[in-house]
Amino acid sequence: MVAIESTPEFVAESYARTRANLDIVRGRLGRPLNLTEKILYGHLDDPHGEDLVAGQSYLQLKPDRIAMQDATAQMALLQFMLAGKDSVAVPTTVHCDHLIQARTGARQDLAAAQEENNEVYAFLKSVAQRYGAGFWKPGSGIIHQVVLENYAFPGGMMIGTDSHTPNAGGLGMFASGVGGADAVDVLADFPWEVLHPNVVGVKLTGAPSGWTAPKDVILYLCGLLTVAGGTNRVIEYFGPGAEEISCTGKATICNMGAELGATCSVFPYDRRMATYLEATERSALAVLADQNADLLRADAEVEADPERYYEMVVEIDLSKLEPHVVGPHTPDLARPVSKLAADVAKEGYADNISAALVGSCTNSSYEDIARTADIAAQARDRGAKVKTSFLVTPGSEQVRATIERDRQMEVLQSVDATVLANACGPCIGQWKRSDIEPGERNSIISSFNRNFPKRNDGNAETLSFIASPEIVMAYALAGSLSFNPLTDSLEGKDGPFMLEAPAPAPEVPPDGFLSDAQGFVAPSSNGAPVDVRVAPDSKRLQILTPFPAWDGADFDRLPVLLKAKGKCTTDHISPAGPWLAYRGHLDKISDNAFLGAVNAFTGETGEGRDPLTGETGVAFPKIARGLGAAGRRWVAVGDWNYGEGSSREHAAMSPRYLGAAAIITRAFARIHESNLKKQGVLPFTFANPDDYDAVREDDEISITGLSDLAPGKPVAATIHHSDGSSQSIELNQTLNEEQIAWFKAGSALNALNAK
């Protein structure tokens, strides 16, 4: 059994391996290295032989640890059980944070979740104990906050089955969100394979003040680079301004780098990180980081001349950065707070705010809550309360207990805040609202990270805006999006008053954190006797069987199941909300496949034409199952940045299970493309993006030359139209030799088991 903790001995060994690898790589490259390269190359499986070409070569890496949340851990661990291993190969933790629904309040919601999800929690706990992973019980906290508090360390490498795993970059860690099959490779002691990312440098100067928060850095950057701007890139922050941001503030910025599509984001080690390590009882790790500081920041030559060593450089002066609000429906629709009222009037957004929410993995630190409480205290002292539903989610039991002791929670409740369980809740669709009707147009504002339609409450007409916690608090007091917290007044018991910008908050509690001693369950010292059971008639869990291997034939006349129009995220491909209950049951959850996708031919959502019957308005999963029963596989067509958003593997596994042979798009988001490859689905892009427009509703597509698949080699395809005409097109692919082997074997897991 491997140890769970990031002990000083473990971290020292990681630094020693990194240093040895970098000695080899420096000899090969003969140039200065940025921080991303130091961590990447320091974790190479073969530092002598790996190709090191950014944007082109694939890297084989050996991460230090793995983190999984309960919704994605189910499928990851079900796959790992097929690998035939006796224990996990690296320190691993499972965190129960996604399945707790926000209804009325922390105590009641947690009790309901434990009853409703007992079967899943028991399964995850038993698998963790059997195979040597740590298990964090429901209520202990959101995965990324708990990881930051306990396991992350500067210069380390972690992968996690959640797209916001990069949160740990706030503590100087290369932390990347992946699908469960990627995690299984590492759990089974195989390398993690990832396309060598390019690196974007973000130089921070100045210092934030007043209303400006760390959240505004990433909101501004999302507007600048867009949701596709980080694809196959790492966002590396540097410069004097980086030291003006706390560790948890850095984590907020790295967390939401997922909204850029970035592989991850990372900050160099500094005194602010040391402060956080010391406050979370890891002073020994701060000492080690100080001793190995040269590994934990870019070389001096890089910082002196960044344009030579980064693919591109963005400079942000924190002293001039205004508070921002993004949304609705996409995190890159950004504007300063001062321009929101004009946008509300111009675009016809619902001005009245139906709910304001603070928390999530992005903004639920002690510092975040302290600044929010500062604004709440100003309102309380003037007899004002919130004018809308105001919900607060602490990031962990450690944060919750500490803000209760230090009375920030009391201040928030004094203005009518409802404190929810230490879980994701409304951020990921686990929000049971009773204040609006389905289809009712309304606006909400939160300090969350993602705001796709239906993301928070299942209602496509909920317009979701994102801002910093203190700005959200101000809007909760006003109840209107047209309010400008920086210039407008509120009504108090003695007349109008203006809010003052929150005072600088302590980045860690002056009296220390109250640690969570009850949430963690260690694995069994001898895992073999632990019985892992899945009832054959379970509605929540299903033992997996391997996908069939490729039969060696080309794909002949595949019917087009759907052609998705515009934004098609993993939330569209495999919706969350009530479907979270079935994340461990592949057959059941496949009934949600593409239910959020917009049909390019009709504009309808989740339904299309059945190619077997010609019937229209049929749900996509039903069409796919019918094709499967007829022995036919199919193809789906997507637009730009297809698969944006969550790392959820089900968006690849469900289509594969239902018969997808290939997905053809104008462009893919990184994680989803990787997940499709892992499950044996071929991801292609149109060599000519305009060929997307040539695909008709009743077309069939042939893909030929598959026996000659080779890295970088285009593939020929033919679009067959129902009128008898056809069109030859070319498709591009990014498969390497190993990924081609996954396709031939039927999946990466099949190939792994054959080794």
Salt bridges, closest charged atoms under 4 A:
GLU37 OE2 - ARG31 NH2 2.85
ASP64 OD1 - ARG17 NH2 3.33
ASP64 OD2 - HIS43 NE2 2.69
ASP97 OD1 - HIS98 ND1 2.60
GLU116 OE2 - ARG103 NH2 2.94
ASP162 OD2 - HIS98 NE2 3.39
ASP162 OD1 - HIS144 NE2 2.87
ASP162 OD1 - HIS164 ND1 3.93
ASP182 OD1 - LYS678 NZ 3.13
ASP185 OD2 - LYS678 NZ 2.28
ASP189 OD1 - LYS62 NZ 3.41
GLU259 OE1 - HIS164 NE2 2.97
GLU259 OE2 - ARG450 NE 2.62
ASP270 OD2 - LYS250 NZ 2.98
GLU278 OE2 - ARG271 NH2 2.66
ASP294 OD2 - ARG19 NH1 2.89
ASP299 OD2 - ARG26 NH1 2.94
ASP299 OD1 - LYS38 NZ 2.73
GLU303 OE2 - ARG297 NH2 2.93
GLU311 OE1 - ARG233 NE 2.81
ASP343 OD2 - ARG335 NE 2.83
ASP381 OD1 - ARG380 NE 3.07
GLU397 OE2 - ARG400 NH2 2.80
GLU404 OE1 - ARG400 NH1 3.13
ASP406 OD1 - ARG405 NE 2.71
GLU410 OE2 - ARG407 NH2 2.84
ASP416 OD1 - LYS385 NZ 3.65
ASP435 OD2 - ARG433 NH2 2.70
ASP457 OD2 - ARG433 NH1 2.80
GLU461 OE1 - ARG441 NH1 3.35
GLU470 OE2 - ARG371 NE 2.46
GLU507 OE2 - ARG272 NE 3.02
ASP531 OD2 - ARG533 NE 2.43
ASP571 OD2 - ARG455 NH1 3.18
ASP571 OD1 - ARG648 NH1 3.45
ASP587 OD1 - ARG625 NH1 3.16
ASP591 OD1 - ARG625 NE 2.99
ASP639 OD1 - ARG666 NH1 2.97
GLU644 OE1 - LYS567 NZ 3.00
ASP693 OD2 - ARG666 NH2 3.38
ASP699 OD1 - HIS721 ND1 2.77
GLU700 OE1 - ARG557 NE 2.69
GLU700 OE2 - ARG632 NH2 3.15
ASP723 OD2 - ARG696 NH1 3.34
GLU738 OE2 - LYS755 NZ 3.39
